Amino acid sequence: MLDEQTSRSKNLNSPGSREAAFSVDTSRGFVEWLESKSVSLGVTTYQVGKIILFGVDRQADTAPKLWSFNRNIGRCLGMATDDQGFWVTSDTQLIRFNNLLGDGQIGALQTDALFAPRFSYFTGDVDAHDLAIQSNGDLLFANTLFNCVSKPSKNHSFEPVWRPDFISRLAAEDRCHLNGVAIRDGALRYVTLVSQTDVFDGWREHRENGGVVIDVQSGEVICSGLSMPHSPRWHAERLWLNNSGTGEFGYVDEKKKGFVPVTFCPGYLRGLSFIDETTAVVGLSLPRDNKTFRGLELDDRLKDAGVSARCGLYFIDLASGDVIHSMVFHGVVSELYDVVTFPGIKKPSMIGPNTPDIKRTLSIPPESHHA
């Protein structure tokens, strides 16, 4: 098991462990590079039910080391960040975490952020995938079970916001596997789907080339022929995404209505964020040997390249497509779903919803003084 604890090294195991349950290999110079960017990272792994945070641990007069911190969440998939914290999906909830530390404050572990759960919405198991925050603060999520984009509701499991024209009604049947949500100009704009089918589990027969991107404003399909697309993100005037079934990261050419691959990555791609204007971070997973992952083009691409699939993060130069750095995970973690960045935070930590820390960590507003 991946222990729920902190680590200042590449190992997240409990002291005395004989065998590595989880370890990370980083490319040469990665920690120094990450420190120079003044950013840290968060990934979700629903496979082991955790959020794992990565940053830089710099002690006085010592070389910087990779910092990692993990907490149990449950079946977590999508994450979405803003200036105060982040949202994350769980088995039956959408959970809000806020950073309890103010500017210049340092936590007990010498961390510069301490994310703690503040409230949640209970949705039930709707198989929520991507999360996105609109500029007005509204949270949206890919309601994959019901084939629609939804927002949380105080009175119901969810409130539908948009669904594809070909979906005839709301039904808990995962007909098209709507998984990705992208914001542009502060509002919902794009979604990714594995297929355009209106029958229960119909998407499974179209995994190889039935994937599409739909422009929510017009209802138009702006890209088709994709293989299990994930993680659409608008950045630097382009819509980027992972064509997961082929292992390709790239962008949508809206004029030609096609996908332009930029980089092949040796893994099943899910999760996409950006370090700055020029650098993307993409999540790689080991494809499971089951009917969902078997028989995709990715199998042949890996064989032709003479490599095995990897789990971890690749950092990609958007202009050249070169992989400039990597983090490769070994051990118990073999699947990721999402990756986010925390600009201005170098060494993050968090409190899990069900840990003893939640009882002892209190946050109160500042007192107002009146004459």
N, C-alpha and C positions, 0 to 999 in steps of 0.2 A: 504493500500500500504506500501511497504518497502521504507522508506524515503531514499533519496540519501544524506547521511550525515555520520559523524563519530560517534563512541560511545566508551566510556570507561567502559561500563558495559555490561551486557548480553542483554540489550534492545537496539534495533536500531530504536525506534520510535521517533517521534518528541515530544518536550516538551509539556506536557499537554494532551497527549493521554490518554484516559480512558481505552483503551483496548490494550493489547499487540498484535501488528501486527507481531512481530518477536522476539523470545527470544531463548536463548541457555542454556540448562542445561549441566554442565560438571561434570565428575566424580570427586570424592574427590582427591585433590592433583594434578589435571590435569594442572592447570596454572603453578604451581611450576615445574612440570615435563617438560612442554613445554619450560619454561625458561632455565632449565638445559640443554636442547638439543640445545640451540641457533639456533632455527629454527622457522619459521612462515609458515602459510598455506594460500592457495588460493583455492576457489571453484567457479565453474560456476553453475548457475541455470538458464537455458533457460526458465524455467517456469515463472520467473519474470524478466528475461532479465538482470541479474546482475552478476558481479564478487563480491564476498565477501572475504575480507582478514581478517585473524585472527592472533593475536600475543599476546604479553604481554606488558601491560602498568605498568611500575614501577615508581612511584613517590617517592621522598625522604621521608624516614622514614614511608612508608606505605607498606602494603602487596601488592604483585603484583596482578593485575586484568587482566581479559580477555579483549583484545583489538580487536575491530572489525571496519571495514571500508568498505563501499560498493560504487560502481559506476555503472551507467547504461551503458550497452554495446549493448543490443539487444538480439537476439536469440543466446546466446553464449553456445557452447558445449565444444569442445576440447581446452586444454591449453598445451603449451610446454615451458619449461624454459631452459635458459642457464645462463652463468655468468653475462651477461649484462641486462637481463630482460626476457620477455616472449612474445609468440604469443598467440592469442586467436581467435576463430572463431566468426563471427557475422552473421546477416541475409544474407548479401551479400558480406562480406569482410573477409579477414584475416588481423588482425590488430597487428602491432608490437609495444610493449611497452618497453622502456628502463628506467633504474633507473638513474635519474638525479643527485643523490647525490653521491659524491665521498667518499672514505674511511674517516671515522671520521666526515663527515658532518652530521648535524642534520637539519631536516625540521622544518617548522613553527609549526607543532603540536608535536614537539619532536619525530618525527619518524626518523628511520634510513634508510628508503628507500622511494623514491617518483617515482613511475612508471608513465610515461607519454607516450601517443601515438606519434610515430615518423613517421610512414608511414603505408600504407596498400595496399593490392591487392584487386581489385574488381573482385569477381568470379561470381556474380549472385547467386541465391539461388540454390546451388548444394547439399544442406543438408550435409555440411561438418561436420564430427564427430571428430575422434581423430586427433591430430597433433603430429608430431615427427620431431626432428632436427637431421640430420646426422652430423657426425664429421666434414665434409667439410663445414658445415653451411647451407646446403640446407634444406629448409622446405618441409616436405611432409604432405599430409593430406588424410584421408579416404574420398574419393569422393563417398558418399553413393548413391546419385541419379544416378550416372553413373557407379556404380559397379566396381570401380577401385581405385588405389592409384595414386594421382596426386601431382604435384608441381605447385606453382604459375607461371604465365606467364605474361610478360610485354605486350604481344600483343593479348592474348586470355583469355578466362575465366579460363582456366587451361591447363596444359600439362600432359597428361597421362604418368605414369611411369610404372605401372604394372596392369594387370587384370587377374583374374582366367582363366584357360584354358577353362572352361565350359561356360564362357560368350562369346557369339558369336560375339557381336559387341557393340560399345559404343552407349548407348541409355539412355535417361533420364527417366528410368523406375524403379529404385530401385528393381532389380530382386532378389538379394541375401542378401541384407542389410549388405554390407561390412562396418563395423563400427570401427574396432580396428586396430591399426598400432603399431608395436614394432620394436625398433632398437636393434641390437646386433653387437658388435665390430664396432660401428660407422656407420653402414649402415642398410637399410631396410632389415628385415629378416622374420617377422611373421605378419600375418593378421588374424583377426577373422571375421567370417561370420555367419549369422543366418541360412543360408541354402545354398545348391548348386543347385539353380534353375535358369533357364534362361528365365523366363517369367515374365511379369509385376506383381509386388506384390506377386510373388510366395512364398517368404519366410514366409508369414504369416501362411501358412499351415504346417510349420515345426518348429514352435516356441518351442515345447516341447522337441524335441531331434534331431533336424536337424543341430545344430550348429557345426562348425568345426574350427580348426586352420590349416592354410596352411603355410608351409615353402616356402617363396618366392624364395629362391635360387634353390630349387629342384622342386618346384611345387607340392610337396607331401603333402597330408593330414596327419598331425602328431597327431591329436586328433579329435575324432568325438563323436557323441552322446550327444553333449552339448545342453543346453537350453538357447538360446539367450545370448551367451558369449559376454563379453565386456572387454575393458581395458587390453589387453595383455602387459606385461612389463617384460623385461629381467633384472634380478637382482640376485646377489649372485649365478651365474651359474645355474639359473633356469628360466623357463618361467612361470610367475605367471599371473593369470587372474581371472575375476569374472564370475562364472557360474550363471548369473543373474536370470534365471528362476527358480532356486532351492534355491537361497539365499546363495550359497556357494562360499567362497574364497579358492583358492587352486593353484596347479601348474600342469604342463603337464609332465607326464612321457613319454619321447620320445621313450624309448626302448619298453615300453608296448603300446605306442600310446593311452594313456588314461589320464583322468583327476583325480588327487588326491585331494579330498577335505581336507582342513585344518581347516576351521572354518565356522560354520553356523551363518549368521547374519540375524536379523529379518527385512529384507527390500529387495527391488529390487536394486541390486548392480551395480553401475557404478562409475568409477573413482578409480584410484589406484596410489599410490606413496609410497615412502619409507623415513622414518625419518633417518635411518642409516642402517647398514648391517643387523640388526636383527629385525627391526620393520616396519611393513606396515601400511599405513593409507588407509582405504577403505570408499567409499561413499555409503550411503544408501538412498533410496527414498521410498516414499509411492507409491505402484502400483496403477495406475489409473484404474478405473472401466470401461474399454473399451476392444475392441476385441484384442488389442495388449497385454494387461497384464492379461486378464481374462483367467482362466483355466490352469494356470501354476502350477507346483509342489509346488512352493512357497506358494500357498494358503493352501495346506494341511500341509506343514511344520510349518507354523505359527499356524494353528489350533492345531496340535499335541503338539506344544510347549506351547500352552496356552498363546500366546502373540499377541499383535497387531504389525503391521508393523511400523517402525520408519524411520524418516528422520534425517540424521546427518552423523557423522564420527566415525568409530571404529578404534582403534589403536591396532594392533594385533602382538603378539610375533610370529615370523616365526618358531621358533623351537618347541614351545609347542602348538601353535594355540590359546592360551589364549588371551582374550580381556583385555588389561591392562589399557586402558582408553577409554572414549567415550565423544562425543559431540552430544547431541540430540536437534534437532531444533523443535521449535513449532511455530505455526502461519502461516503466508502467504507462507513461503517457505516449500514446500513439496516434491520437486524433485531436485536432483542434477545431473550433468553429469560428471564433472571431478574434480579432486583434485590434487594440486601440492604443493611442499614444496620449501621454500626459505632458504637454509642453510646460517647461518651467519647473518640473518636478524631477529630481534626480534619484530619490530613494524613497519610494512609496511603501506604505503598509496599510493594513485594513483590519477591521473587526468582522468576523463572521456572524451571521444572524443567530447561530446556536452555540456560540462559544461563551465560556465564563466571563470573558472580557466585556461582553455586552452589559453585564450587571454592574461592572465597576467603572465603566467609562461614561462620564456624565458631561453634558454640554449645556451651559446656561447662557442666556443673552447678557450682554453688558448692562450694568446698572445705569440708569439715567439719574443725573444729579440735578436737583432743582434748587434754586436760591430760596 
